[in-house]
Amino acid sequence: MQYVQPPGAGNASGFIDILHATLRGAGCRWNAPEWLATGSGADMAAYTASLTAHAPFVRSATQKQNAYKKVFTQVLWEAIEYAIDYGRLPLDTPHLIDIQCEAPSILARDEQDEAQANQIRVTGGWKSRQTVQQEEGLDPEQEMQNIEAYTERLGRESSAS
């Protein structure tokens, strides 16, 4: 028996170049930086620049999240409609519930700037504390209970002093 190389085995580097070109092309659709598409960390300046909130990839991903939220919400409404059709839920269910879909926060690495911006938005009255809590992955109801319990305990401790 004699070993025979498979077709194309002699040009592996060419296939790797084609793979990287394909990955870069896919990344272009999302304005993704090259390092994200190819996994190459050779250019640290490009890596650092892409982690800011104003980077094209972050803006593109944030914009596309709105479309995804609509789709996920629609799927839930359709599931509720099917459940009503099959007698699993009461007919007035759509009037009794409100479905809210929040996408995970796109991680822009300047968390202090983001926190200050959220403080300004909440203080200005055009963003709610609940929305900020949801963006941070917190349950607003649980946080309200925690805050009330802390305030109550603090009040008792200061009156006992």
NORGI-V285999 format. One record per helix or strand of 2 or more residues. SS is the DSSP state (helix for helix, strand for strand). FROM is the first residue (numbers start at 1). LEN is the number of residues. If there is no record, write none. Layout:
BEGIN
ss;from;len
SS;FROM;LEN
SS;FROM;LEN
END
This chain:
BEGIN
ss;from;len
helix;9;21
helix;34;5
helix;44;6
helix;56;30
helix;93;4
helix;111;14
helix;129;7
helix;140;21
END
